Amino acid sequence: MASSIFWPRTRKVFLALVISTFCRNAHSNPEHYRASWPAAVHDRWAMLRDERVSQSYSVDTIQGWDDGSVQCGTPDDSQPMWFTQGGCSLASQDITYADTSGDVTVIRTAAKGDLIKLTCDDVYCPIPARVDCYEQPGICSSDEWCMIDIHERWGPWAMARDGSTPQWEYCFTAADIVANSTDEALIASYNADCVASTVGDYGIKLGPKTEAWKPARGRCVSFRKEEESCIGNPLEFGPFEPDFGLNYAREENGWPFPRPLVCGPGLTCTGAEFEVRPSTCVVQRPVNICFAGPWWDSTQCPRTESDAPKGGLTMNQAVEAIRRAILLYPGEIASPGECAYWNRTSNVGVSVLATQHRIYNIVAALWPTQLFDTIPSFNQVMQLIPDPNLYGSPSDCVAQADVPDSDINKALAGAATLSSQPNQVWSLVHFLMHNQQAPLSPKRVAASRALAAHLSESFWCDDCRGFFSVGIIEVYGLPPMSSNPEDHARWWWYGHNVASEHVATTRGGHPWIHELGEQGVASFQNPFFMTWRDAVDMWTYNDS
């Protein structure tokens, strides 16, 4: 990898504005979610991310700190996608690109497989193309079949005719660099991935490169040569297994296994009812870890903090998690990194405030009063969140949001940082549900069900919301009407396992881009299925 040309940062010009306008309505994934933030907010957010990545390492150990190469953090054997937290990806092809992560823009050239300082919503960048065998029948080979997917809508994933995925964040950031460059390799790469045409005398021609939506699509999938199937997990007795463990593996109902389909050590069976991967032996997800991935920030993980209890969360950790959860709101409407989210004089701002009250009411109803003091009031929680309204009016926010290091800029970046950490939301959910007392009151039963509905309509990523609604609630329903706390904890444990099978921290990107075990990305894919026993041990409060 070599870097050869440097450009000072400049304001985005006509080229960038056209691209920004073209992609403005395509909020479906974190890159598009962040595209609504002012540039200075995004820059500060990225700076804070890089600071968190480097905090646990000395300067000397950070990869490429002094040699001019890309800075992505330090390799971590427990985190296959460690580099994604440092704003890096793997080059999916030979590429020349503009690295705008520092004070001075660097034009870099990288070979396929190299680490590059580009943030894509995938472990590879540009996101690998998936040619559509639904639109182009007959392209599958003799040992492949065309698997089609029918859905209401997906967002931009692999929607170009050639199967590529637009990367508007990079396209916007690098637009003015390319417009003023004479580097033919850089221009060619940029046009291929961002424009699909050349820059002419009259500006940019976007052309028909990207289709907005299409109702059906397909991809070539190799026939499975050998499926590692299973019947179920053997009967066990939890912490009493050393005392009562049986000589022979039996099904959970006590009946001997009729076939030799028991998963080996370190594996667990998803079970026949696990619709996304029925009766499949999978590696158990380890406890106490928030996996790195290209969609969100996993640098702050409650269960790995030095003061974390043996099980569950401390009072302070729970409050910290509430700070993140209370910011949930559909990102395609407004996000905490932009002024519209905070404008309480607008319909959107009023809706945001009502949504914040709703999630607070849900958490308050489920608060484990037998463990902790009274939950902080709504106003006390809101005082813990960076709020641009503390530094001026809505018009002041608009005027100062893009002013680097202004108080409003810092507040927006701080709130955006909190909202980018969904592992904290899931930590709060499991902690609450694993620490309920029996019997659940009707209000607590309703709160568990309302929490699921709230995530399906208010989580910031609409692609994630769509799968949570279609893949979990539609298939398994809302949490039960049962007053048994374990029934609710099991619903959330199982639903999270279903959701995790599709997320970027498992796949390395969107599930339509990468299948589990797929050659070229398998080494970066993380285990997703946590056993019930591990979930109980991890989330049931235990300070001993």
N, C-alpha and C positions, 0 to 999 in steps of 0.2 A: 504494500500500500504506500502511495506517495502523495504528498501534498505539494502544490506548486504555485497556486495563484491566490492572492489575498485581496479581499474587498472590504472597505470600511462599511459599517452598517448605514443604510440610508432609509428614507421613508419609502413606503410602498407606493408605487406609481400605477399608471393606468392598467398595466398588465395584471398586477395583483388585484386591483379593484374589480376587474372583469371576472377573474376567477372566483374571488370572494362572493360576488353577486350570484354567479352561476351555481355555487354549491351551498348557498346560505340556508336553503330549506331542507338540507339532507342530514338533519341531526338524528343519527341512529346509533352512534358508537362514540367512545370517548374523544377521538380526534375531532369529530364534528361538534361534540359537546363543548370542547375547549375553544373551538373556532369562534364562538360567540363572545369570548373574553376579549377585552382590549389588549393590544399587543404588549403593553407594559405589564399588565397583569399576568399574561402568559409568560413573559420573560422572567418575572419575579417568581412565579410558580415553579418554573424549570430550575431556577437558581436554588430555591429552597429544597427541591427534590435532590439536586446534586449534592447539596450540603448534607442532607440526611444520609445519602449513600456513602459519603466519605467520612462521616463522623466516627465510625467504628474502626477506621483504618488509619495508619500513619501515612504521611505524605509519601514516604519512600516506597510504600507497598502498593500504592494505587497504580494500576496498570497504565503505562504510557504517560505518566505524569510529566516527565521531563524530556521525552524523546520526540515530541511533536505528533505522536500517534493519537488515535481517538482515546478518550478517557471514559471508561465504562464501569469502573469499580474493580473489585477483586473477585476472581473466580471462587465459587463456593460449591463444594461437592454436594451439599444438601439442597442447592437451588440451581437446577439445570438452566433456568432462564435468568440467572443472576444479572446479566447485562441489561435486561429490559428496564430495571429500576434506575439505571444510569442514563436512560435516554438513547440506548443503542439497540440495533437489530443486526441480523446477519444478512449480508448481501445475497439476494436470490439470483443475481446475475452479475456479470462484469458491469461496473457502473462508474460514472463520473458524476459527482454531486457537490452541492454547496453545503458545507458544514457551518451553520449559523449559530452554533451553541456558545461561542465565545464572543469576546468584544470585537474580534476581527474575523471576518468570514474567510474560511479556507476552502479552496476548491480541491477536493480529494478524489483520487482514483482508487477503486477497490476491486479485487477479484471476487468471483462467486465464493461465498462461504466466509469472507472476511467480516470482522466486526466493523460496522459503520455507525457514525453518529447521526442516525436518523431514527425518529420514533414512528413506527407503523403500528397499527392495531393487529400485529402478527409477529411471530418470532422472526420471520423473514421480511425483508423490505427491498424492492417493491413486493407487495403481497403476491405470491405465485398465482398465475392464471389458472382457472378451471374451465376448460372448453366444455360447452353445453351440448351434450349428446341428445337432448330433447329438441333443440333447435337445429341440430345437425345430425340427423339419424344416420346410422350406418358407420359412425367413426370408431365405435368400440371394436377391439380386437376379438379374436375367437375365444379367448379365455376371460373376457370381460362381459358384464351386462350393464345396461343403462339403468341406474337407480334414479328415479325422478322424485322430486320433492314438490308438494303442492301446499301453498300457504297463502294467507291473505296478502302479506307483503314482507319483504326482507330488509330493505335498505340497500346500500350500494354494493353489497358483497358480490364480487365476480359478475357485475352487471354489464360490463362492456362486452361488445360482440366477441372480442378475443378472450374473454374470461377474466380480464384484469380488474383490479379494484382501485378506484381513484384515491390518491393520498393527498387530499386538499390541504392539509396543514403544511406539508413540505412544499407543495406547489405554490401556495400563497407566500410562504416565507422566502422562497428562493426566486420568486418571479422577477423582482427588479434586478437581482444579480445576473440572471440569465439574459434579461433584456439588454443589459449593458456589456455583456461578455462577448468575446470573440473566440472562446474556447469551443471548437466544433463538437468535441465529445460531450461536453457539458450540455450544450444546446440540444444535441441529438437525443441524449438521455432524457432531458427535461421534456422535449416535445413528445417523445414516445410515451412517457408516463403521465404527463399532465395536460397536453394540448391536443395531440393527434393532428396537428397541422403546424405550419411554420408561422413565424411572426412576419407579417407583410407590411406594406406601406400604410395600411389602414388599421393597424393594430393586430389583434389576435382573432383567429377564426377557431371557435371551439369545435364546430362540426358535430356530427351525430355519433360521437364516440361512446357516450354513456346513456343507456336507457334508464329512465326513472324507476320503473318497476316492471316486472313481468310475472304472469300468474303461474307459470310452471317452468321448471328447469331440470336439467339432468347432468349427471357426471358418470364417467366410466369407472367402475369399481371391479377389481379382480374378484373372481369367485374365491370363496374361502376354501383353502386346501384342507385345513384341519381346524375345527372349532374346539377350543378348550372349554367344553361345557361342564355343567355340574347339576346336581339335584338340589342341594341345599347345604347349609352349614351344619356340622355335627352338633349333637346335644352337648352342652357344657354347663358347668355350675358356677361360672363366674369366679369370684375370689375363693370359693370352696372347691375349685377343681382339684387342687392337690390332695384334698381329703376324699372327695367323692367321685373323682374322674373314673369313667368306665374303661374296661379293657378294650372294647370294640366300639368303633364309631357308629352312632345311631342318628337317625333323623331327629329333628327337634321334637317330634311327637313321640319319640321313644322307639319307633320301629326301625329295624335294621335296614341299611341301604340296600335296595334291590339290585343296584348296579355299581360298578367301581368308579363312581363319579364324585369323589370327594377331593376338594382342593387341598394342595399340599401346604406345608408350613410357609407362613408369610403371605398366603393368599386367602381370599374370602370369596364366597359365592354370592353373587348379586341376588339370586332368587328368581323364580319364575315370574313374579309380579313386577319385577323391575323392568319396566317396559322398554327403556332405552338400550339396555344390554341384558336381556333375560337369561338367567341361569348361566352366568359366565364367571369363570375364575379370574379374579382381578387382584392386583397387589393392594394390600391394605394401605389406606392413607395413614401416615404417621400422625401422632398427636402433637399439639403445641407447636404448630408451624403455620405461617401464612406464606403460601408459595408466591414467588415472584412471577410476573407475567406482563404482557405488553399492554393490558387494558387499564390497569390501575396501580395505585401506590401501595405496596406491601412492606414499606420500610419500617413502619411502626406496628408491631404485632403484640397485642396485650399479653398473650400467654407466654411470650418469651422475655418479658420484662423482668428485671432483677427482683422486683417486689411482688411478682405474681404469686398467689397462693398455690398450694399443691393442686387444687382443683378450683375452677370458677374464676371470678374476678374480685378484686378488692373494691371497696366503695369508690375510691378515686378512679379506678379503671372503668367502673360502670358509668360514672359521670362523664368521663372522657368519651366513652362510646356514645352516650346520649348526645354529646356535642356534635357528633357526626350524623347520627340518625335523624336529628331534628332538622337537618338541612336537606333531607330528601324531597325532591320535587322533579317533575318531568323535565329533563334537560333540554328537550326540543322546544319547550315553552320559555323557560328561563333557568339560569343556573347561578349559584352563589358567586361566581366569578364575574358577573355582569351587573350593571346598575338596575336593570329592569326587575331583577329578583327582589331588590331591597326597596323599591319605590312603593311605599305604603299608600300613596295617593292614586295609584292606578289599579285597575281591576286585577292585573296579574299579581301585583304586590299584595293586595287584599287576599287573593287566593293562596299565595305563599304563606301568609300569616295563619290563615285558617288551617292549612295543611300542617304547619308546625304545631299548632295547638292540638290537632288530632293525634299526631304521633306521640306527643307528650302525654296526652290523656291515656293512650294505650299503654305506654311504658309505666305510667304512674299506677294504673290499675294492676299491673303485673309485678310491681316492685316488691322484692323479697323483704318485707318488714321484719320477719323473724331473724334476719341476718344484719340488716343495716338500719341506720337512723332513717328518718323520714326523707323521702326523695326531695332534692332541691326544688323550689317552686319554678314555674315556667319562666318567670322574669329572671330568677337567679341563673337558670341555664342559659338564657339568651344573653346575659351579661358576660358569659364566658366565651362568647363567639365574636370574632372580629366583625364589626358592623359599620359599614361606611356612613350610616345615618348619624353616627356619633361625631362625624367630622364635617357635616354640611347637609344641605338640602339635596333632593333628587337631581336638581339641575347642577349643583356643585359636583355631584358624583359623576355625571356625564362629562363635565368639563375637566375633572382631575383624574379620572380613572386611568387614562393613558399617559399620565405624567409620572415617570419613574420615581419611586421612593416617596411619593406624596402619601399622606396618611390614608387617603381613600384608596390609592393604589395598593398599599400594604394590607389594608383591611380586606379588599376584594381577593388578593392573592392568598391571604391567610384563610379566609372562608373557603376559597376554591380548594386549597390544600386539604382541609378537613373533609370536604365533600368527596374527595377522590380516594377515600380509604374505606371501601365497603366491607373489608374484613372486620372492621370495628362494629359495623351494623350487625353482621352475622354473629359476632362474639356476644353482643348484647342480647340478641334473640335467644341463642342457646343457653346463655347463663340464666336468663329469666325463666325459660321453660323447664330447665332442669332443677329449679329451686323453688317450685310451687308446693304448697302444703295441701293435703287432701282433707276434705273434698274441696274441689274448686267451686267458688261461688259462681252464680250465673254471670256476674259482671266479669270475672276473670275468664270464664269460658268465652264470653263474647269478645273480650279483648284479644285472646289468642286468634280467633277467627278474623277479627278486624285487622290484626297485624298482617296476616297473610294477604287480605284484600288490599291493605294499604301499600304493601310492597308491589303488588301487581298493577297499581295505578300511579304510584308516586316515586318509584325508584328512578334515579336520574337517567339511566340508560334504557331507551325504549326497546332496543333489541333484547336486552336482558328481561325487561318487563314482559315482552311478548312471549318469551319462552317460559317464564315463570307462570304466566296465565294459561298458556296452551299446553305446556309440557308437564305442569304440576297440578294446578288447580282444576283444569279441565279433565285431567286423567284421574286424579286422586281426590278431588273435592277439597273443600276448606277443612281446617282442623275440626275434629269431631265435636259433637255436642256433649261429650262425656265429661263428667266431673272428676275423672281420674287423671291426675297430673301426668302420669306416665304416658297415657294415650296421646296427650298433646306434645310432650317431649319427643315421642317416637315419630309423630307426624312431621315435626320440624327436622328431626334427624334424617328421616327418609327423604323428605322433599329436598333438603340440601344436597344429599347424595345424588339425586336425580339432576338437580341443577348443575352440580359440579362436573358432571360428565360432559357438559357442553361448554364450559367456560374456557377462556383463553389461557388460564393458568394450568389447565389440563391438556388442552389441544395444542397450545402454542399459537392460537389465533381463533378465527371463527370456525365452527364445526363444519361448515360447508367447504372451507378451504382445506382443513386437515382432518383426516380420519384418525382414530386412535390406532397406534402401531404403524402408521404409515411411514414408509421408507423416507429418510431424509429429515424427519422431524421427530421420530419416535424417541430419540435420545434426550429431547428437551421436554417431553411430556411427563407430567407429574401424576401420581396416583390420586384418585378422586373419591374412592369409596371408603368411608370410615365405618368401622363396626360399631354396633350399639354399645358394646361393653366399653370400648375406648371413649365413646362420646359421653357416657355416664361418668367415667373416671375423670375426664378432662373438664367437664362443665359443672359437676356437682360441687358446691362450695366445700372446701377443705383447707383450713389454714394450718394444719399440723404438719 
